[in-house]
C-alpha cells in the first residue's frame, strides 16, 4: 500500500511537472502571439486613423519643402494638394492601382499650379536635371500599363515588398508621366502601398536626397530597396514610441 502510494505521488508529481512545462510553453507562445497581434493592431489602428494622427506628417515630409526659396504659401498649397492626393490613394486598399487613379493623383498634386497641364505630360525628352532620356509622351499610357502589370506580377511571385516598391518607384519616376510632381506622386504611392500592407511609411529626409536621386539616375534597385527598408524601420520605431501612444491617450 505504501509502495503504491509513493508511486502514485511520483506519478502525480511527474504529471504536474509535465503539465507545468506544457503550460509555460503555451504561455510563451501566447505571449509571442499577443505581441505580434499588438504590433499588427498598432499598425492597423494607425492606418485607420491616418488622416487624423499621421497624415500631415507623412505628407509634409513627402514634399521637398526644405528649400528656402519656396514661399510659405506655395508650401501650404503643396501640403493641401498632396494631402488630398494621399487620401485618394488610401481610400480602398483592396483595389489595385490603376492608370485612372494615377492620373487623378498627379492632377491633385499639381492642382494649384495654373501652368501645369492636367493628365500626362505632352512634351519632354529628358529626366529632370539629367540627360537621361524618357519615353515619348505618346508612349506614357503603355509604359504605365506595363509597369502596373509588372508590379502586380511581382506581388504574386512573392518578391519582398521593399524591392517591389523600389522597382516601381524608380521606373515610375524615369517614365516621368507628368509635367511636374513626379517624385512627390511616386512617394505618395509608395507610402500608400506600404500602409495598405501595414508597413510603416518611408520618409526621405534632406540628408538622404543625394542618395535617393543617385539611385533613380543609376537605376539602383538594391540601393533604393535598402533605403526604403531602413527608413521604414525608423518610422516604425517612431510610431511605437509616439504616434501609437498618442492615439491610445485620446481614447
C-alpha positions, 0 to 999 in steps of 0.5 A: 500500500505504501509502495503504491502510494509513493508511486502514485505521488511520483506519478502525480508529481511527474504529471504536474511537472509535465503539465507545468512545462506544457503550460509555460510553453503555451504561455510563451507562445501566447505571449509571442502571439499577443505581441505580434497581434499588438504590433499588427493592431498598432499598425492597423489602428494607425492606418485607420486613423491616418488622416487624423494622427499621421497624415500631415506628417507623412505628407509634409515630409513627402514634399521637398519643402526644405528649400528656402526659396519656396514661399510659405504659401506655395508650401501650404498649397503643396501640403493641401494638394498632396494631402488630398492626393494621399487620401485618394490613394488610401481610400480602398486598399483592396483595389489595385492601382490603376492608370485612372487613379494615377492620373487623378493623383498627379492632377491633385498634386499639381492642382494649384499650379495654373501652368501645369497641364492636367493628365500626362505630360505632352512634351519632354525628352529628358529626366529632370536635371539629367540627360537621361532620356524618357519615353515619348509622351505618346508612349506614357499610357503603355509604359504605365500599363506595363509597369502596373502589370509588372508590379502586380506580377511581382506581388504574386511571385512573392518578391519582398515588398521593399524591392517591389516598391523600389522597382516601381518607384524608380521606373515610375519616376524615369517614365516621368508621366507628368509635367511636374510632381513626379517624385512627390506622386511616386512617394505618395504611392509608395507610402500608400502601398506600404500602409495598405500592407501595414508597413510603416511609411518611408520618409526621405529626409534632406540628408538622404536626397543625394542618395535617393536621386543617385539611385533613380539616375543609376537605376539602383534597385538594391540601393533604393530597396535598402533605403526604403527598408531602413527608413521604414524601420525608423518610422516604425520605431517612431510610431511605437514610441509616439504616434501609437501612444498618442492615439491610445491617450485620446481614447 
